[in-house]
């Protein structure tokens, strides 16, 4: 699919947002993206640790950095394991240390290193950077840059220290740049990387509200190609998973596009993908939105009430149209992420 039939072709407009959280970051997708196929050995035994573009740490070093993985430093817990805040001596660099679940990761350190090699080659301003790793005994850890602003879920959907009103323009910039990160994984990495569990809690925001995707490329590290029951990550998270993931377990690039559509809908509406505190017919965001998609006159009623209608209605209509295209029941009817990036770029210009 090469275009969105109902989208305008304009490339700039004035914003009517209430507040701004910083300008859009420069577009600096590497002109020569990493070809993982060329650098990934056919035989894991051939891996040269020196080819990994990330620092090797011992378990003792990371235990020291995280104060022995103390509870106070726990940042979160997910499908792949626990994440702790750490400080690396002697520079004092703050990092996020992901301690992978030992029941899921490869026991063979060479197999683990092949996947770390792949992750170490991926660099984009809208992806969380891998800084280092640990394959010490049976311990498997990944060290990432620490993102200061918390997750999109916290900012948009929760009450707390990170919660604050995101104006319309900021929401569209978050959507656009998150889409760019996903496009990089789909189109620039070779082979393409399927995210598999894209959701608002996996999108981190820096202090300029620039989004960075986290937890990408970890499927194999979670035992995703081993015999036995498939890990839960195959189907993603309920509310974000595409219909084919739930019914058949079939995951493709277009499954990620569906998940992105759910996130875009969250940004438009200020509603959770699944919210059991609402009436039954409003608990599933996509199901609730489907009747609105059929009637453009109702699009303004979908907008987050907190925005107080401070947005150009034409832009709202286009954002809803993009979300609706991403949320098509049939995977083949959904756009490519490159198309989504192009469409969203029309909504982020302030001139």
C-alpha positions as CSV (number, residue, x, y, z in Angstrom):
1,X,0.0,0.0,0.0
2,X,1.6,3.3,-1.1
3,X,-0.8,5.9,0.1
4,X,-3.7,6.8,2.3
5,X,-6.7,7.7,0.1
6,X,-8.3,10.1,2.4
7,X,-5.3,12.1,3.6
8,X,-4.5,15.6,2.6
9,X,-1.3,16.3,0.6
10,X,-0.4,19.5,2.5
11,X,3.0,19.5,4.2
12,X,2.7,22.4,6.7
13,X,0.3,24.2,8.9
14,X,0.1,26.2,12.1
15,X,-0.3,24.5,15.4
16,X,-3.0,25.4,17.9
17,X,-1.4,23.5,20.8
18,X,-1.6,24.9,24.3
19,X,2.0,24.1,25.2
20,X,5.2,22.7,23.8
21,X,7.7,20.2,25.2
22,X,10.6,20.9,22.9
23,X,11.2,20.9,19.2
24,X,11.2,17.9,17.0
25,X,14.6,16.1,16.9
26,X,16.6,16.2,13.7
27,X,16.1,13.4,11.3
28,X,19.4,11.4,11.3
29,X,18.5,7.9,10.3
30,X,21.9,6.4,9.3
31,X,22.3,6.6,5.6
32,X,24.0,3.2,5.7
33,X,21.9,1.0,8.0
34,X,23.4,-2.0,9.6
35,X,23.4,-5.2,7.6
36,X,23.2,-7.8,10.3
37,X,23.1,-10.7,7.8
38,X,26.7,-9.8,6.7
39,X,28.0,-9.7,10.2
40,X,26.0,-12.5,11.8
41,X,28.0,-15.8,11.6
42,X,26.2,-18.8,10.3
43,X,27.8,-20.8,13.1
44,X,27.4,-19.3,16.6
45,X,30.7,-20.8,17.5
46,X,32.4,-18.4,15.1
47,X,31.3,-15.3,17.0
48,X,34.1,-12.9,17.8
49,X,33.2,-10.9,20.9
50,X,35.4,-8.0,19.5
51,X,32.8,-7.6,16.7
52,X,30.1,-6.7,19.3
53,X,29.7,-2.9,19.4
54,X,28.8,-2.9,23.1
55,X,30.9,-3.2,26.3
56,X,31.3,-6.5,28.0
57,X,30.7,-6.4,31.8
58,X,31.2,-9.0,34.5
59,X,28.3,-9.9,36.7
60,X,30.2,-8.5,39.7
61,X,30.5,-5.1,37.9
62,X,26.8,-4.9,37.3
63,X,25.9,-6.1,40.8
64,X,28.1,-3.2,42.1
65,X,26.5,-0.7,39.7
66,X,23.0,-1.7,40.8
67,X,23.9,-2.1,44.5
68,X,23.3,-5.8,44.3
69,X,20.1,-5.4,42.3
70,X,18.4,-3.7,45.3
71,X,14.6,-3.4,45.3
72,X,14.9,0.4,45.5
73,X,16.5,0.4,42.2
74,X,13.9,-1.7,40.4
75,X,12.6,0.2,37.4
76,X,10.2,-2.4,36.1
77,X,9.5,-6.0,35.5
78,X,8.2,-7.5,32.2
79,X,8.2,-10.4,29.8
80,X,12.0,-10.6,29.6
81,X,13.0,-10.0,33.2
82,X,13.7,-7.2,35.6
83,X,15.2,-3.8,34.9
84,X,17.3,-2.0,37.5
85,X,18.8,1.5,37.6
86,X,22.6,1.5,37.9
87,X,25.6,3.8,37.9
88,X,28.8,2.8,36.1
89,X,32.1,3.6,37.7
90,X,34.3,5.6,37.2
91,X,32.3,7.9,35.0
92,X,29.0,7.8,37.0
93,X,27.0,7.1,33.9
94,X,23.4,6.2,34.8
95,X,22.1,3.1,33.0
96,X,19.2,0.6,32.9
97,X,20.3,-2.9,33.6
98,X,18.0,-5.6,32.3
99,X,18.5,-9.0,34.1
100,X,17.0,-11.5,31.7
101,X,15.0,-14.4,33.0
102,X,17.4,-17.4,33.2
103,X,14.6,-19.8,32.4
104,X,14.1,-18.2,29.0
105,X,17.5,-17.1,27.7
106,X,19.9,-19.4,25.8
107,X,22.2,-21.4,28.1
108,X,24.9,-21.3,25.5
109,X,26.8,-18.0,25.8
110,X,27.8,-18.1,22.1
111,X,24.1,-18.2,21.0
112,X,23.4,-15.3,23.4
113,X,26.4,-13.3,21.9
114,X,25.0,-13.7,18.4
115,X,21.8,-12.0,19.4
116,X,23.7,-9.3,21.4
117,X,25.8,-8.7,18.3
118,X,22.6,-8.0,16.3
119,X,21.3,-5.6,19.0
120,X,24.6,-3.8,19.2
121,X,24.4,-2.8,15.5
122,X,21.0,-1.1,15.8
123,X,21.3,2.7,16.3
124,X,18.5,5.2,15.8
125,X,17.5,8.3,17.8
126,X,14.2,6.7,18.5
127,X,15.5,3.4,19.9
128,X,17.0,2.9,23.3
129,X,20.8,2.3,22.8
130,X,22.4,-0.9,24.0
131,X,25.6,0.1,25.9
132,X,26.8,-3.3,27.2
133,X,26.0,-6.9,28.1
134,X,27.0,-9.6,30.5
135,X,27.4,-13.4,29.7
136,X,29.0,-14.5,33.0
137,X,28.3,-18.1,34.0
138,X,24.5,-18.5,33.7
139,X,23.8,-14.8,34.0
140,X,22.5,-12.9,31.0
141,X,22.2,-9.1,31.3
142,X,21.8,-6.2,28.9
143,X,22.9,-2.6,29.8
144,X,21.0,0.2,28.1
145,X,21.1,4.0,28.2
146,X,18.9,5.4,31.0
147,X,15.9,7.4,29.7
148,X,15.0,10.1,32.2
149,X,11.4,10.9,31.4
150,X,9.5,7.6,32.1
151,X,7.2,5.9,29.8
152,X,4.4,7.2,27.5
153,X,2.0,5.2,29.5
154,X,3.0,7.1,32.7
155,X,2.7,10.5,31.0
156,X,-0.5,9.8,29.1
157,X,-2.5,7.4,31.1
158,X,-1.5,7.4,34.8
159,X,-1.5,9.8,37.7
160,X,1.9,10.3,39.1
161,X,5.1,12.4,39.1
162,X,5.6,11.9,35.3
163,X,2.0,12.7,34.5
164,X,1.3,16.0,32.8
165,X,-0.9,17.2,30.0
166,X,0.6,16.4,26.6
167,X,-0.7,18.9,24.1
168,X,-1.9,17.9,20.6
169,X,1.3,18.8,18.8
170,X,3.5,16.9,21.3
171,X,1.3,13.8,21.0
172,X,1.7,13.9,17.2
173,X,5.4,14.3,17.5
174,X,5.6,11.4,19.8
175,X,3.5,9.3,17.3
176,X,5.7,10.4,14.4
177,X,9.0,9.7,16.0
178,X,7.9,6.4,17.5
179,X,6.8,5.4,14.0
180,X,10.2,6.4,12.7
181,X,11.8,4.1,15.3
182,X,9.6,1.2,14.2
183,X,10.2,2.0,10.5
184,X,13.9,1.6,11.2
185,X,13.4,-1.8,12.7
186,X,11.2,-2.9,9.8
187,X,12.9,-1.3,6.8
188,X,16.5,-0.4,7.7
189,X,17.7,-3.4,9.8
190,X,18.6,-6.4,7.7
191,X,17.0,-8.8,8.4
192,X,13.9,-6.8,9.4
193,X,13.0,-6.9,13.1
194,X,9.5,-7.6,14.3
195,X,8.9,-5.8,17.6
196,X,6.2,-8.3,18.8
197,X,5.1,-6.4,21.9
198,X,4.8,-2.7,21.1
199,X,2.8,-0.9,23.7
200,X,2.8,2.5,25.4
201,X,4.8,1.2,28.4
202,X,7.6,0.2,26.1
203,X,7.9,3.7,24.6
204,X,10.2,5.9,26.8
205,X,10.3,9.7,26.7
206,X,13.4,11.8,27.2
207,X,13.3,15.2,28.8
208,X,12.3,16.7,25.4
209,X,9.4,14.2,25.1
210,X,11.3,12.5,22.3
211,X,10.2,8.8,22.3
212,X,12.6,5.9,22.3
213,X,11.4,2.3,21.8
214,X,12.7,-0.2,24.3
215,X,12.6,-4.1,24.5
216,X,12.9,-4.6,20.8
217,X,14.8,-7.5,19.3
218,X,14.6,-9.6,22.4
219,X,12.3,-12.4,21.1
220,X,15.1,-15.0,20.6
221,X,16.6,-14.0,24.0
222,X,13.3,-15.0,25.6
223,X,13.4,-18.5,24.1
224,X,11.3,-17.6,21.1
225,X,12.8,-20.2,18.8
226,X,13.1,-23.1,21.2
227,X,11.0,-26.2,21.2
228,X,8.1,-26.3,23.7
229,X,5.4,-23.9,24.6
230,X,5.8,-20.5,22.8
231,X,6.6,-17.6,25.1
232,X,3.8,-15.2,25.9
233,X,5.7,-12.5,24.0
234,X,4.7,-14.2,20.7
235,X,1.2,-12.9,21.1
236,X,2.2,-9.6,22.7
237,X,0.0,-7.8,25.2
238,X,-3.8,-8.1,25.3
239,X,-5.4,-4.9,23.8
240,X,-2.3,-4.2,21.6
241,X,-2.1,-7.6,19.8
242,X,-3.3,-7.9,16.2
243,X,-6.3,-10.3,15.6
244,X,-4.0,-12.8,13.8
245,X,-1.7,-13.0,16.8
246,X,-4.5,-13.9,19.1
247,X,-6.2,-16.4,16.8
248,X,-3.2,-18.1,15.1
249,X,-0.1,-16.9,16.8
250,X,1.1,-15.6,13.4
251,X,3.3,-12.5,13.9
252,X,4.4,-10.3,11.1
253,X,5.6,-6.7,10.5
254,X,1.9,-5.9,9.9
255,X,1.2,-7.1,13.4
256,X,3.4,-4.3,14.7
257,X,1.5,-1.8,12.5
258,X,-1.7,-2.8,14.3
259,X,-0.1,-2.3,17.7
260,X,1.1,1.1,16.6
261,X,-2.4,1.9,15.6
262,X,-3.6,1.2,19.2
263,X,-0.9,3.5,20.6
264,X,-1.9,6.2,18.2
265,X,-5.5,5.8,19.3
266,X,-4.4,6.1,23.0
267,X,-2.6,9.4,22.1
268,X,-5.8,10.7,20.4
269,X,-8.3,9.6,23.0
270,X,-6.3,9.6,26.3
271,X,-7.8,6.1,26.9
272,X,-6.1,2.9,27.7
273,X,-6.0,0.0,25.3
274,X,-7.9,-2.0,28.0
275,X,-9.6,-0.3,30.8
276,X,-11.7,-2.4,33.1
277,X,-12.8,0.6,35.1
278,X,-15.0,1.8,32.2
279,X,-18.5,0.4,31.2
280,X,-18.3,-3.0,29.4
281,X,-18.7,-1.5,25.9
282,X,-15.9,0.9,26.5
283,X,-13.3,-1.4,28.1
284,X,-11.6,-2.4,24.8
285,X,-10.4,0.8,23.1
286,X,-10.4,-0.6,19.5
287,X,-13.9,-2.0,19.9
288,X,-15.1,1.3,21.3
289,X,-13.5,3.3,18.5
290,X,-14.8,1.2,15.6
291,X,-18.3,2.9,15.3
292,X,-16.6,6.3,15.3
293,X,-14.3,5.3,12.4
294,X,-17.4,4.9,10.2
295,X,-18.6,8.5,10.8
296,X,-16.0,11.4,10.4
297,X,-18.5,13.8,12.0
298,X,-18.0,11.9,15.2
299,X,-14.2,12.1,15.2
300,X,-14.0,15.1,17.5
301,X,-16.0,13.1,20.1
302,X,-13.1,10.7,20.2
303,X,-10.5,13.3,21.3
304,X,-9.1,13.3,24.8
305,X,-11.3,15.7,26.9
306,X,-8.1,17.0,28.6
307,X,-7.2,18.6,25.2
308,X,-10.3,20.8,25.5
309,X,-10.5,20.7,21.7
310,X,-7.2,22.6,21.4
311,X,-6.3,21.0,18.1
312,X,-7.0,21.6,14.4
313,X,-10.0,19.4,13.5
314,X,-8.5,18.7,10.1
315,X,-5.5,17.2,11.8
316,X,-7.6,15.2,14.2
317,X,-9.4,13.7,11.2
318,X,-6.2,12.7,9.6
319,X,-4.8,11.2,12.8
320,X,-7.9,9.1,13.3
321,X,-7.8,8.0,9.6
322,X,-4.2,6.8,10.1
323,X,-5.2,4.9,13.2
324,X,-8.1,3.3,11.5
325,X,-5.9,2.2,8.6
326,X,-3.4,0.6,11.0
327,X,-6.2,-1.2,12.8
328,X,-7.7,-3.0,9.8
329,X,-8.8,-6.5,10.7
330,X,-6.9,-8.0,7.7
331,X,-3.1,-7.7,8.0
332,X,-2.7,-7.1,4.3
333,X,-5.0,-4.0,4.4
334,X,-2.7,-2.2,6.9
335,X,-0.1,0.3,5.6
336,X,3.6,-0.1,5.8
337,X,5.3,1.8,8.6
338,X,7.1,3.9,5.9
339,X,3.6,5.0,4.8
340,X,2.6,5.8,8.4
341,X,5.7,7.9,8.9
342,X,4.9,9.9,5.8
343,X,1.3,10.5,6.8
344,X,2.2,11.5,10.3
345,X,4.9,13.9,9.1
346,X,2.1,16.2,7.8
347,X,0.8,16.5,11.4
348,X,4.1,17.7,13.0
349,X,4.9,20.8,11.0
350,X,4.4,24.1,12.9
351,X,4.8,26.5,10.1
